[in-house]
Amino acid sequence: MKKGVVAFFALAIGVVVSVAPAMAHHSFSAEFDGTKAVTMKGYVTKVEWTNPHVWFYIDVKQPNGTVENWGFEMGPPHGLQGRGWTRTTMTLGEEVIVDGTLAKNGSRRGNARNVTIAATGKKMGAASSEGETP
């Protein structure tokens, strides 16, 4: 194979690899509606401590008795660590209260501004792009 062809493919692969993480990241306003504030109480079913954002999921009991699983985005791991979060701040089965914003598309997703651990009352900032409240 000629050097030019090898260099071209190496460059193409480099561009694809570097663009993928940028495409995965999004702005708050692209996915969430800042006018749709929500507070939900539920039990933690899953925590994904990964970049670019930490996600957690809670089972929320509805007024009719059914249970819905909701996912909430938080900030990046390094930003949350600066606010006192660790991988074990929320544990599976623990009850939490989430203040945040709903997704624009009507799915069971939101952006968590603050999370309160129900058992202790400890309230922690969690936002990725939207300001937390003390």
Residue, then its C-alpha position, 0 to 999 in steps of 0.5 A: m500500500k502506498k504511504g499516502v493511502v495509509a496516511f489518509f486512512a490513519l487521518a480518517i480514523g483519527v477524525v472519527v475517534s475524536v468526533a465521537p465523544a464530542m457528538a455524545h455530549h450535548s447542551f442542556s437546552a438541546e435535551f431538557d426543557g428549563t420551563k418544566a421543573v419537577t420534583m420526584k421521590g423514588y428508590v435508586t435502581k441503577v447508577e452509571w458513574t461515567n463520562p460525560h455525565v453521571w446517570f441514575y435511575i429511580d422507581v417512582k410510585q404513581p398516584n394510581g399505584t403503578v411504578e415508573n422507572w425514571g432516569f436523571e442526568m447529573g454533571p460529569p464525575h469530576g464536577l460531582q466529586g468537587r461537590g462532595w459526591t462519590r460513587t457510593t453517595m447513592t446506593l441501590g434501594e436508597e430513597v432519594i428526592v430529585d429536583g430537576t427538569l424534564a426532557k423535552n421529548g416527554s420520555r421518563r428522563g430528566n436533568a437533576r439539579n439537586v438530589t436529597i438523600a431521604a434518610t439523612g435529609k442531605k441535599m447535594g447539587a447535581a446539575s450538569s448545565e443548570g444552576e443548583t439551589p442551596 
